Amino acid sequence: MGTLQQILVLIAQTLGGLYVGICILRILLQAARADYYNPVSQFVVKATGLPVTGLGKIIPSLGRLDGGALVWALLMEIVLIELLTLIFLGGLLSPTTALGWAALWLLNMTLNLYFYGLMIVIIVSFLIVLGGLRISHPALDLINQLMRPVMEPVGRLLPPMGGIDLSPILLFLGIRVLQVIIENLAFSAGLRPALVPGF
């Protein structure tokens, strides 16, 4: 691969992957009923606003999932996958293959967001409890709101024992198991990691 191709791939993977991540974050924040007026929420809404609003008028929501945001995230993933395929292979994937890879990417990135969100919550909790620090930031508030619907059911399933909360370990294990399943599905679907950022 030539220098120009490497630069184009780097730009596409970085900027495209970041935007897709923002699109997925919008879906998750809406599903978690996170604070709409949080500055980070406002950035996410503005970054995805026009297309998601337009699609939302014709695509119904699926429970707490915003149908317009979900379709927009998948469309952006497909566009990026096809762009990288064009750069790498000089051609395009079939629409069904691109859609399948995009769906797997959406699931994998969702799990990654929860994984790193959980790590941040745990690290900040330790800093507060052990270090006596007072940490306050709109992003941390939003991460807590995002993680609460996932952490609370696991906490009820595995309550603290001897003052030690083991529920994060169970949640980490659950996320990793799902990631292994998705990785195997991706392998079966012939997904090429170079064409799908995050794999």
N, C-alpha and C positions, 0 to 999 in steps of 0.2 A: 504494500500500500504506500502510495506516494505521500509526500509532505502535505500537499494540499488536502488530500483525502483525510489524513490524520487530523488536520486542523478542523475540517468540516465535521468530522465525527465527534471530536471533542466539544465543539460548540453545540452541536445538535443534542448530544447526550446530556451535557450540563444544563443548558437553558431549557431544552425540552423536558428533561426529567424533573427539573425544578418546577416548571409550570404544571406538569401532570400531578406532581406532589401537592401543589396548592389546590388543584381541582379536587383531588381525593380528600384533602383536609376539609374542604368546604362540605363535602358529603357527610363526613364523620362529625363535624361540629354541629351541623343541622340535626343529625340523628341523635346526638347527645344533648340537644337543647342548650347548647353553650350560649354564653352571654353575647348577644348580637352586637352590643355597643362596645365591647372590648376592642381596643385599637387594633389588635392582631386580627380579630374577626372582621373588622371593617376593611383591613387591607385585603384579606382573602376574598371578601365579597366584591370589592372594587376590581380586583384582578380578574375575576371570572364573571362579573355582573351581567354585561350586555348579552352574551350568548346564552348564559344559563337562564336569564329572565325570559328571553325569546323562546327557548325550548320548553321552559316551564309552562308556557301558555298552551302547548299542544301535547305535552307528554305528562301523564298523571304521575303523582307521587306513589311510591310503594311503601305504605305505612309511614315510617319516619324518614325514609330515604327520598330525597328530592330527585324525581325522575329526570328533570332537565339537567341537573348537575351530573347525574350518573351517565347519561348519554353523552354529555359534553366531554367528560373525562375519558370515556371509551373512544370517542372520535379523535381527541387529541393524542391518545395513545396509538391509535391506528395510523394517524398521519406521521407520527414520529417513527414508528416501526417501519413504515413504507419508505420514509425518507432515508433511514439508515440502510435499509435493504438496497435502495437505489444507489447509495454511495458505495456500499460494500460490493454488491453483486451486479450492479448495472441494470437491474430489473425490479419488478414489483412482485409481492406475494399475492396469492389469491385472496379475495375479500374474506372468505370463511377462515382461512389460516390466520390472517391478520387480526380478525375479531377474536379468535380463540386465544391467540397470544396476548392480545390486549386485556382480555378478561383475567387471564392468569397473572398478568402484571398488576392489574388493579388489586387482586386478592393479595398478592405478595407484598405490594407496597403498603396496603392497609395493615397487614400484620407487622411490617417493619415500623410503621408509625406507632402502633401500640407497643411494640417491643421497646423502642427508644423512649417513648413517653413514660412507660413504666420505670425504666432505668432512671430517668430524670426525677420522677416522683420519689423513688427510694433514696437517691443520693441527697436530694434536698431535705427529705425527712430526717436522714441521719445528721446532716449539717445543723438542722434546727434542734434536734434532741441532744446530740452529743456536743456540738459546738456552741449551742446557745445563740446561734445567729438568727437574725430576723431578716428573712429574704422575702421580698415582695416585688413582683413584676407582672404586668398584664399577661405575658406569655406563660408564666407559671400558673396563674389563675386559670388560664384557658386549658393548659395541659391537665390540671386537676379536674376540671369540668369534663374534659374528654375521657379521662380514665375512670371517673367515678362509676358510670354505668357498667363498666367491665369488671372493676375491682370489687364492687359491693356484693354482687351475687357469689363471687368466689370466696369473699370474706365470710359470708353466711354459711357456705358449704364447708369451709375449713376455718373455724374461729380460732383466735389466738390460744396457744397452749403454753402455760407457764410464763405468760407475759411476752411470748415470742410469736409474732405474726408470720406464719408460714404460707399464707395465701399468695404472696407474690411469686414464690417458688413454683406453686401449682400453676399460676397464670403463665409464667415464663415457659414451663414445660408444655402447657397447652398450645401456646403460640408456636413453639419449636416443632411440636408434632404436626401442626397444620402446615407449617412451612415445608417440612419433609414431604408431606402428601402433595403439596403444590409443586415442589421441585420434581417429584416423580411424574406427576401429570405433565409438567413442562417437557421433561425428557421424552415421554411417550408421544407428545404432540410435535416432537422435532424442533422445539424452540431453540433458537441459537442465541446464547447470552449476549453476544456482541451486538445483536440487533434489538435487544430488549433491555434497557438500562435497569439495574437493580437485581439482575439474576446472575 
